[in-house]
């Protein structure tokens, strides 16, 4: 696998990480910046009119070492052996094949609610 990158400015200030497109998206009513269910992770990002958010996606062992703990470290159902990043208007921002039907996901952000840099490590 290789590391993938995307710059996005989602109209609705968040993007989603899931193992399939037909999932229920968890809503962040408390505006904590990140909320997850077993099938989807909702990640807030920089407001679209403030600029782009850089997203990095890759196997955790291929990402540069990070000394800080991830904001999220949990398991995601990946029944189609794929992790897909998408938003309301874009059916696929990035995707990566995975070998299991449950995949460990770790997420680092440079701001709790309006990050312009999000790193997602798989495995």
N, C-alpha and C positions, 0 to 999 in steps of 0.2 A: 504494500500500500504506500501511497505517497501523501504528503501533506497538501491540502487544498486551501485556497484562499478565495474570499469574495469581499467586495465592498458593497454595502447595501444602505439604503435609506428608506426603511419600511414606512409606509403611510400611516400605519396604526401603531408605531413605536415598539413593535416587538416582532420576533420571529419564533418559529416553533421547531422543535427537534422531535422526530417520531420515527417509528419503525414501519409506518404505513400512512397513507394520506387520509384514510377514513377513520380518524380518531376524534375523540372529544377533547377539545383544547381546554386545559385548566385556566381559570380566570384569576387574575391577581387583583382582587378587590382591595387588598391592603397596600398595594403599590410597593411591595418588597423588592421588586425587580426580577424575581425568578420564582416560579412555582411549577411543581411537577406532579404528575400522576404516573402510574406504571407504564402508560402508553404514550405520554407526550410531556415535553418540557417547554414552558413558555418563558422566553428570555426577553426582557425589555432591553432596548438599545437607545442610542442617541436619537433625539427628536429629528425627524427627516429634514426640517428646515435649519437645523444646526450643523448638518453635515453627514457624512457617511460613517457607518460603523464597519470596522474591519473584522471579519470573521475568519478564524483559522480552524480547520478541522483535520484531524489526523490521528493515527494510532498514538497513544500516550507515550510509548517508548521511543517514538520518532520526533516528538516535540522537544523543544529546548527545555532544560530543567527549570522548574519554577520553585522557589523557596517557600512561597506562601501557599497556604492550604487552599484548595479549590472552594468556590462558593457553593458548588453542588458536587456531590459524589454519590451516585446512586445507580440503580439498574433500570434499564429501559427495555420494554418488550420490543423485539425486532423479529416478528413472525416471518417477514419476507427476506430476512438476512440482509437488511439494508437499513442504514440510518439516513433519514431525509431531513434536510433543513428547508423550510418553506415559510411563506407568510400568506396573508389573506389574498394578495394579488399575484403572487409568484408561486406556481406549483412546485418549483424546485430551485432553491438557491444553490445548494450543494448536496451531494449525497456520497455515501461510501458503503461499499459492501462489507458485511461482517459475517463471521462464521457461525455465530450462535443465534438462538432465538431470544436470548436475553443478553444484553450488552451493558457493560459498565460504562458510564458516562461521567466524565469530570469536566467541570466548567470553571474557568477563571475569567473574571471581568475586572476592568480597571476603574469601575465606579459601580456602586450598588444599584442605582436605578437608571442611569443614563450613560452606560459605557460606550466608548467609541472603539474599544478593542475587546473582543470576546474570543477566548481560546477554548476549543472543545477537544478533549482527549478521549479516545475510545479504547476500551480494554483495560 
